[in-house]
Amino acid sequence: MYDLIVGGSKIMKFTKKKLIIGIGLLVIVGIVGFKFSNRTQKPTGVPVTTFPVGKGDIENNIELTAPLEGTESVDVVSKLHYKVTEINVKEGDRVTKDQIIARLDTESIEKDIRELQDNIELLKIQRNEAENSTDNSYELAKAQLDDSIANKQKDYEKAVDNMNEAKRKLDNIQTLYNSGIETGENLKQAQLEYDNSKRDVDAYGAVNGQIVPTEAELQNLENIQNGTSTASMNKNIEIAERNLERKKEELLECNIKSGIDGTVTRVNSKVGRFADDTEAEKPMFVIENIDKLQMKVNVSEYDIDKIKEGQSVTISADILGDETVEGVVSRISPTGEQKTGSTERVIPILIDVIGKNDKLIAGINAKAKIHINLSKDTLYVPIECVYDNGDKTYSIYRVNSENKIEIIPVELGIENDVNIEIKGEGINVGDEIIMSPDPSTMTEGTVVMSA
């Protein structure tokens, strides 16, 4: 029998057997408490973030945006200062090459042609007469010149009247505009009419309001008076005939024609306006072949080495919704150019739309996904999981079942913006790979702790 004494007092009596049992219980409690304490301690190791190895298709694409346009485009313009009398097409009309789509006023040019023809006839008569006799040649030529000057004077005075009327109208509209009665559009139109009428007056080259003979005409009279040789007459005929041919060409050009088979996509001319005076100096008409569409895109100088003619392209646009059409890289420019607002250089390439979809129209923006290369059913990890060893070799840091690092050399394959293909021994789908590994704190066998 044993006494349990606390603070000098006997509290309880134990037998030897009971004492042994009590000590045993204390030992057990101690062991359990130690194990429990170990279980509640947090694991140790280098904290890391991992990502599992995936398997599937990985593709490298370049995506670029540009408007769709026709494969052929022609700006129809005219340098002739004659009024438009007919416009035979509207936007959306299909036309054929050499089809007449507009006509210009030919009255004045036809008159010029008649006068040139009369002048050539006169020159030829003068030449024939000079070969036989120079009698009366001068008086005849002078009479013809006087008639011509008189006719031109009448035309000039009519043009001056038109200019004065246009000026009076302009001044009147200007006064009304200043009073807030007339519109700016009417003022602009009145100014345009005045400018055009003044240009017509100036074209006569009158001196103090009088039409005067040209130097060539005066020289011709002098030559006749002096009994000029037929050689100079022949030269004058040659010059006149060249002027006549030029006028005949202008007459043909008064029929405005389409340069290609296609669709009229823009009409910037109006009946009554001069052919060389269009809105914002735009072409009279724009005609495009929109049966076949294309995209002209600019590729960065850093990506152009990946682009090859014949590469397939997937084209999407808002107007298509979830649909896409096929395309192909058809041409790569041999030279680069400056990218707007940047020091970077870009290289223009051409993409032909080879798929069909009636929703697609020229002039809308579309996105071209150029397929560079594809690896099917391959292992991949995020690009951040690959460590560059600095000697053109690469590694990944895998965490094994014991939370220890295994450094595995890998070869790299295709990459996109997020993932990269890896090839190496013993790599399996689902292996946990450390992202952004740091060799200064991570070596083979280092214990890690996943975040």
C-alpha positions as CSV (number, residue, x, y, z in Angstrom):
1,M,0.0,0.0,0.0
2,Y,1.3,3.4,-1.0
3,D,0.1,6.9,0.2
4,L,-0.3,9.8,-2.3
5,I,0.9,12.9,-0.5
6,V,0.2,16.4,-1.8
7,G,1.4,19.5,0.0
8,G,2.4,17.4,3.0
9,S,-1.0,15.7,3.3
10,K,-2.1,12.3,2.4
11,I,-4.8,12.3,-0.2
12,M,-5.2,8.8,-1.5
13,K,-3.8,5.3,-0.9
14,F,-2.7,3.1,-3.9
15,T,-1.7,-0.5,-4.1
16,K,1.5,-1.3,-6.2
17,K,-0.7,-2.7,-9.0
18,K,-2.8,0.5,-9.2
19,L,0.4,2.6,-9.3
20,I,1.8,0.7,-12.3
21,I,-1.4,1.0,-14.2
22,G,-1.5,4.7,-13.6
23,I,2.0,5.2,-14.8
24,G,1.2,3.2,-17.9
25,L,-1.8,5.4,-18.7
26,L,0.4,8.5,-18.3
27,V,2.9,7.1,-20.9
28,I,0.1,6.4,-23.3
29,V,-1.4,9.8,-22.9
30,G,2.0,11.3,-23.5
31,I,2.6,9.3,-26.7
32,V,-0.9,10.2,-28.1
33,G,-0.3,13.8,-27.2
34,F,3.0,13.8,-29.0
35,K,1.5,12.3,-32.2
36,F,-1.4,14.7,-32.1
37,S,1.0,17.6,-31.7
38,N,3.0,16.4,-34.7
39,R,-0.2,16.2,-36.8
40,T,-1.2,19.7,-36.0
41,Q,2.1,21.1,-37.0
42,K,2.1,22.8,-40.5
43,P,4.1,21.1,-43.2
44,T,7.4,22.7,-44.2
45,G,9.0,23.4,-47.6
46,V,9.4,26.0,-50.4
47,P,6.0,27.4,-51.3
48,V,5.2,26.9,-55.0
49,T,2.4,27.2,-57.5
50,T,1.9,24.2,-59.8
51,F,0.0,23.4,-63.0
52,P,-0.8,19.9,-64.3
53,V,0.5,18.7,-67.6
54,G,-2.2,18.8,-70.2
55,K,-2.8,16.8,-73.4
56,G,-4.5,17.9,-76.6
57,D,-4.1,20.0,-79.7
58,I,-2.0,23.1,-79.6
59,E,-1.9,25.6,-82.4
60,N,0.1,28.7,-83.2
61,N,-1.9,31.4,-85.0
62,I,-1.5,35.1,-85.9
63,E,-4.7,37.1,-85.7
64,L,-5.0,40.4,-87.7
65,T,-7.9,42.7,-88.5
66,A,-8.6,44.6,-91.8
67,P,-11.5,45.6,-94.0
68,L,-12.8,43.2,-96.7
69,E,-12.4,44.6,-100.2
70,G,-12.9,43.5,-103.8
71,T,-10.1,41.7,-105.6
72,E,-10.1,44.5,-108.3
73,S,-10.9,48.1,-107.8
74,V,-11.0,51.0,-110.2
75,D,-11.4,54.8,-109.5
76,V,-13.2,56.3,-112.5
77,V,-12.0,59.9,-112.9
78,S,-12.1,62.6,-115.6
79,K,-9.8,65.6,-116.1
80,L,-12.3,67.2,-118.5
81,H,-14.0,70.4,-117.4
82,Y,-17.4,69.6,-118.9
83,K,-20.7,69.2,-117.1
84,V,-22.2,65.8,-116.4
85,T,-25.4,65.4,-118.4
86,E,-26.1,61.7,-117.7
87,I,-25.4,59.2,-114.9
88,N,-26.6,55.8,-116.0
89,V,-25.8,53.8,-112.8
90,K,-26.3,53.8,-109.1
91,E,-24.5,52.2,-106.2
92,G,-24.9,48.4,-106.3
93,D,-25.4,48.2,-110.0
94,R,-23.3,45.6,-111.9
95,V,-21.4,46.8,-114.9
96,T,-19.2,45.4,-117.6
97,K,-15.8,46.6,-118.8
98,D,-16.2,49.6,-121.3
99,Q,-19.8,50.1,-120.4
100,I,-20.8,53.8,-120.6
101,I,-21.8,54.8,-117.0
102,A,-22.0,58.6,-117.6
103,R,-21.9,61.2,-120.3
104,L,-20.5,64.8,-120.4
105,D,-21.8,67.8,-122.2
106,T,-20.1,67.8,-125.7
107,E,-21.6,71.0,-127.2
108,S,-18.5,73.2,-126.7
109,I,-16.0,70.4,-127.7
110,E,-18.0,69.6,-130.9
111,K,-17.9,73.3,-131.7
112,D,-14.1,73.3,-131.2
113,I,-13.8,70.4,-133.5
114,R,-15.8,72.1,-136.3
115,E,-13.7,75.2,-136.0
116,L,-10.5,73.2,-136.2
117,Q,-11.8,71.3,-139.2
118,D,-12.7,74.6,-140.9
119,N,-9.3,76.0,-140.0
120,I,-7.5,72.9,-141.5
121,E,-9.6,73.2,-144.6
122,L,-8.7,76.8,-144.9
123,L,-5.0,76.0,-144.3
124,K,-5.1,73.4,-147.0
125,I,-6.8,75.8,-149.4
126,Q,-4.2,78.4,-148.6
127,R,-1.4,75.9,-149.3
128,N,-2.9,74.9,-152.6
129,E,-3.3,78.5,-153.6
130,A,0.3,79.3,-152.5
131,E,1.6,76.6,-154.8
132,N,0.0,78.3,-157.7
133,S,-0.3,81.9,-156.8
134,T,-0.4,84.0,-153.7
135,D,-2.9,86.4,-155.1
136,N,-5.7,87.3,-152.8
137,S,-4.5,84.7,-150.2
138,Y,-3.9,87.3,-147.5
139,E,-7.3,89.0,-147.9
140,L,-9.0,85.7,-147.8
141,A,-7.1,84.5,-144.7
142,K,-7.7,87.8,-143.0
143,A,-11.4,87.6,-143.7
144,Q,-11.6,84.1,-142.3
145,L,-9.7,85.2,-139.2
146,D,-11.9,88.2,-138.8
147,D,-15.0,86.0,-139.0
148,S,-13.5,83.6,-136.5
149,I,-12.6,86.4,-134.1
150,A,-16.1,87.9,-134.4
151,N,-17.7,84.6,-133.6
152,K,-15.4,84.1,-130.6
153,Q,-16.2,87.7,-129.5
154,K,-19.9,86.8,-129.4
155,D,-19.3,83.7,-127.4
156,Y,-17.0,85.6,-125.1
157,E,-19.6,88.3,-124.5
158,K,-22.2,85.6,-123.8
159,A,-19.8,84.0,-121.3
160,V,-19.2,87.4,-119.6
161,D,-23.0,87.9,-119.3
162,N,-23.3,84.5,-117.7
163,M,-20.5,85.4,-115.3
164,N,-22.1,88.7,-114.4
165,E,-25.4,87.0,-113.8
166,A,-23.7,84.4,-111.6
167,K,-21.9,87.3,-109.7
168,R,-25.2,89.1,-109.2
169,K,-26.8,85.9,-107.9
170,L,-23.9,85.3,-105.6
171,D,-24.0,88.8,-104.1
172,N,-27.7,88.5,-103.6
173,I,-27.4,85.2,-101.8
174,Q,-24.5,86.4,-99.8
175,T,-26.6,89.3,-98.6
176,L,-29.5,87.0,-97.7
177,Y,-27.1,84.6,-96.0
178,N,-25.6,87.4,-93.9
179,S,-29.2,88.2,-92.8
180,G,-29.8,84.6,-91.9
181,I,-32.4,84.0,-94.7
182,E,-30.3,81.9,-97.1
183,T,-28.5,78.6,-96.3
184,G,-24.8,78.0,-96.5
185,E,-25.4,75.2,-99.0
186,N,-27.0,77.7,-101.5
187,L,-24.2,80.2,-100.9
188,K,-21.7,77.5,-101.6
189,Q,-23.5,76.4,-104.8
190,A,-23.7,80.1,-106.0
191,Q,-20.0,80.5,-105.4
192,L,-19.3,77.4,-107.4
193,E,-21.4,78.6,-110.3
194,Y,-19.6,82.0,-110.3
195,D,-16.2,80.4,-110.1
196,N,-17.0,78.1,-113.1
197,S,-18.4,80.9,-115.2
198,K,-15.3,83.1,-114.4
199,R,-13.1,80.2,-115.5
200,D,-15.0,80.0,-118.8
201,V,-14.4,83.7,-119.4
202,D,-10.7,83.5,-118.5
203,A,-10.3,80.7,-121.0
204,Y,-11.0,83.1,-123.9
205,G,-7.8,85.0,-123.1
206,A,-9.5,88.3,-124.0
207,V,-7.5,91.6,-123.7
208,N,-9.5,94.5,-122.3
209,G,-12.7,92.7,-123.2
210,Q,-11.7,91.9,-126.8
211,I,-10.8,88.7,-128.4
212,V,-7.5,89.0,-130.2
213,P,-5.7,86.8,-132.7
214,T,-3.2,84.3,-131.4
215,E,0.4,84.5,-132.3
216,A,0.1,81.6,-134.6
217,E,-2.8,83.2,-136.4
218,L,-0.9,86.5,-136.8
219,Q,2.1,84.6,-137.9
220,N,0.0,82.8,-140.5
221,L,-1.2,86.1,-141.9
222,E,2.3,87.5,-142.0
223,N,3.5,84.4,-143.8
224,I,0.7,84.7,-146.4
225,Q,1.4,88.4,-146.9
226,N,5.1,87.7,-147.4
227,G,4.5,84.8,-149.8
228,T,5.3,82.1,-147.3
229,S,6.5,78.8,-148.6
230,T,4.4,75.7,-148.5
231,A,6.7,74.2,-145.9
232,S,5.5,76.5,-143.2
233,M,1.9,75.9,-144.3
234,N,2.4,72.2,-144.0
235,K,3.7,72.7,-140.5
236,N,0.7,74.8,-139.6
237,I,-1.6,72.1,-141.0
238,E,0.3,69.5,-139.0
239,I,-0.2,71.5,-135.7
240,A,-3.9,72.0,-136.4
241,E,-4.4,68.4,-137.2
242,R,-2.8,67.4,-133.9
243,N,-5.1,69.7,-132.1
244,L,-8.0,68.2,-133.9
245,E,-7.0,64.7,-132.9
246,R,-6.7,65.8,-129.3
247,K,-10.2,67.3,-129.3
248,K,-11.6,64.1,-130.9
249,E,-10.0,62.1,-128.1
250,E,-11.6,64.4,-125.6
251,L,-14.9,63.9,-127.3
252,L,-14.6,60.1,-126.9
253,E,-13.6,60.7,-123.2
254,C,-16.9,62.4,-122.7
255,N,-18.4,58.9,-122.6
256,I,-17.3,57.9,-119.1
257,K,-16.7,54.1,-119.1
258,S,-16.1,51.4,-116.5
259,G,-12.6,50.0,-116.6
260,I,-13.5,46.5,-115.3
261,D,-16.4,44.1,-114.8
262,G,-17.7,44.7,-111.3
263,T,-20.1,46.5,-109.0
264,V,-20.5,50.2,-108.6
265,T,-19.7,50.8,-104.9
266,R,-19.5,54.6,-104.9
267,V,-21.1,57.4,-106.9
268,N,-19.5,60.8,-106.1
269,S,-20.7,62.8,-109.2
270,K,-24.0,64.5,-109.9
271,V,-25.8,65.7,-113.1
272,G,-25.0,69.3,-113.7
273,R,-21.6,69.4,-112.0
274,F,-18.4,69.5,-113.8
275,A,-16.7,66.1,-114.3
276,D,-13.5,67.3,-112.6
277,D,-15.3,68.9,-109.7
278,T,-16.5,66.0,-107.4
279,E,-17.3,65.9,-103.7
280,A,-14.2,66.2,-101.6
281,E,-12.1,65.6,-104.8
282,K,-13.2,61.9,-104.8
283,P,-13.3,59.8,-108.0
284,M,-16.6,60.1,-110.0
285,F,-17.2,56.4,-109.5
286,V,-15.6,53.5,-107.6
287,I,-16.1,50.1,-109.2
288,E,-15.0,46.9,-107.5
289,N,-15.0,43.2,-108.3
290,I,-16.7,42.1,-105.0
291,D,-17.6,38.6,-106.3
292,K,-14.2,37.7,-104.9
293,L,-13.2,39.4,-101.6
294,Q,-9.8,39.9,-100.1
295,M,-8.1,41.4,-97.1
296,K,-4.9,43.5,-97.1
297,V,-3.3,43.1,-93.6
298,N,0.0,44.3,-92.2
299,V,2.2,41.7,-90.4
300,S,4.8,42.8,-87.8
301,E,8.4,42.4,-88.8
302,Y,8.8,40.1,-85.8
303,D,6.2,37.7,-87.2
304,I,6.7,37.8,-91.0
305,D,9.1,34.9,-91.0
306,K,6.2,32.7,-89.9
307,I,4.0,33.7,-92.9
308,K,4.1,31.6,-96.1
309,E,2.0,31.9,-99.3
310,G,-0.6,29.1,-99.3
311,Q,-1.2,29.1,-95.5
312,S,-4.8,28.5,-94.5
313,V,-6.7,31.3,-92.9
314,T,-10.0,31.4,-90.9
315,I,-12.0,34.6,-91.4
316,S,-14.6,35.8,-89.0
317,A,-16.7,39.0,-88.7
318,D,-19.4,40.4,-86.6
319,I,-21.8,40.1,-89.5
320,L,-21.2,36.3,-89.6
321,G,-22.0,35.7,-85.9
322,D,-20.4,32.3,-85.0
323,E,-19.8,31.4,-88.6
324,T,-16.4,31.6,-90.4
325,V,-15.2,31.3,-93.9
326,E,-11.9,29.9,-95.3
327,G,-9.1,32.0,-96.8
328,V,-5.6,31.6,-98.0
329,V,-2.4,33.8,-97.9
330,S,-2.0,34.7,-101.6
331,R,0.8,37.3,-101.7
332,I,3.5,38.7,-99.4
333,S,4.9,42.1,-100.2
334,P,8.7,42.0,-101.0
335,T,9.2,45.2,-98.9
336,G,8.2,46.6,-95.5
337,E,6.8,50.0,-94.5
338,Q,6.5,52.2,-91.4
339,K,3.7,51.3,-89.1
340,T,1.6,54.4,-88.4
341,G,2.4,56.0,-85.1
342,S,5.2,53.5,-84.3
343,T,8.9,52.8,-85.1
344,E,8.0,49.2,-85.9
345,R,8.0,48.1,-89.5
346,V,5.2,46.0,-91.0
347,I,4.9,43.9,-94.2
348,P,1.7,44.0,-96.2
349,I,0.2,40.6,-97.2
350,L,-2.8,39.7,-99.2
351,I,-5.4,37.1,-98.1
352,D,-8.0,35.8,-100.6
353,V,-11.4,34.7,-99.3
354,I,-12.0,31.3,-100.8
355,G,-15.1,30.3,-98.8
356,K,-18.6,31.4,-99.7
357,N,-21.0,33.3,-97.4
358,D,-23.6,35.7,-98.8
359,K,-23.5,37.7,-95.6
360,L,-20.0,39.0,-96.3
361,I,-19.8,42.3,-98.1
362,A,-16.9,44.6,-99.0
363,G,-16.1,47.5,-96.7
364,I,-16.7,45.8,-93.3
365,N,-13.9,44.8,-90.8
366,A,-13.0,41.2,-90.5
367,K,-10.5,39.2,-88.4
368,A,-8.1,36.8,-90.1
369,K,-6.6,34.0,-88.1
370,I,-3.6,32.7,-90.0
371,H,-2.8,29.1,-89.1
372,I,1.0,28.9,-88.6
373,N,1.4,25.3,-87.3
374,L,-0.5,22.6,-85.3
375,S,0.5,19.7,-83.1
376,K,-2.3,17.3,-82.3
377,D,-2.7,15.2,-79.2
378,T,0.5,16.4,-77.5
379,L,1.6,17.2,-74.0
380,Y,1.7,20.9,-73.0
381,V,2.2,23.2,-70.0
382,P,1.8,26.9,-69.5
383,I,4.8,28.9,-70.9
384,E,5.7,30.0,-67.4
385,C,6.4,26.4,-66.4
386,V,9.4,26.1,-68.7
387,Y,12.8,27.2,-67.4
388,D,15.4,28.4,-69.9
389,N,18.8,27.0,-68.8
390,G,20.6,29.7,-70.8
391,D,22.5,27.2,-73.1
392,K,19.6,26.5,-75.5
393,T,18.3,23.8,-73.3
394,Y,15.1,23.8,-71.2
395,S,13.8,22.1,-68.1
396,I,10.6,21.7,-66.1
397,Y,10.4,21.3,-62.3
398,R,8.0,18.5,-61.4
399,V,6.7,17.8,-57.9
400,N,6.6,14.1,-57.1
401,S,4.4,12.2,-54.6
402,E,6.8,13.1,-51.7
403,N,6.6,16.8,-52.5
404,K,10.1,16.8,-53.8
405,I,11.4,18.5,-57.0
406,E,12.4,16.5,-60.0
407,I,14.2,18.5,-62.7
408,I,13.4,17.0,-66.1
409,P,15.0,18.2,-69.4
410,V,12.5,18.9,-72.2
411,E,12.4,19.8,-75.8
412,L,10.0,22.5,-76.9
413,G,7.5,22.4,-79.7
414,I,4.7,24.6,-80.8
415,E,3.6,27.4,-78.6
416,N,0.7,29.8,-78.6
417,D,-0.1,32.8,-76.4
418,V,-0.6,30.6,-73.3
419,N,0.8,27.1,-73.6
420,I,3.8,25.4,-75.1
421,E,4.3,21.8,-76.3
422,I,6.9,19.8,-74.3
423,K,8.7,16.5,-75.1
424,G,10.7,14.6,-72.5
425,E,11.2,11.2,-70.8
426,G,8.7,10.1,-68.1
427,I,6.3,13.0,-68.4
428,N,2.7,12.1,-67.9
429,V,-0.7,13.9,-68.1
430,G,-1.5,15.4,-64.7
431,D,2.1,15.7,-63.5
432,E,2.2,18.8,-61.3
433,I,4.8,21.3,-62.8
434,I,6.1,24.3,-60.9
435,M,5.3,27.7,-62.5
436,S,8.1,30.2,-62.7
437,P,10.7,28.0,-61.1
438,D,13.6,29.7,-59.3
439,P,16.9,27.6,-59.3
440,S,18.3,29.8,-56.5
441,T,15.9,28.2,-54.1
442,M,14.9,25.0,-56.0
443,T,17.2,22.1,-56.8
444,E,16.7,18.4,-57.4
445,G,15.1,16.9,-54.3
446,T,14.1,20.2,-52.7
447,V,10.9,19.8,-50.6
448,V,8.1,22.1,-51.7
449,M,4.7,23.1,-50.4
450,S,2.0,23.7,-53.0
451,A,0.2,27.0,-52.5
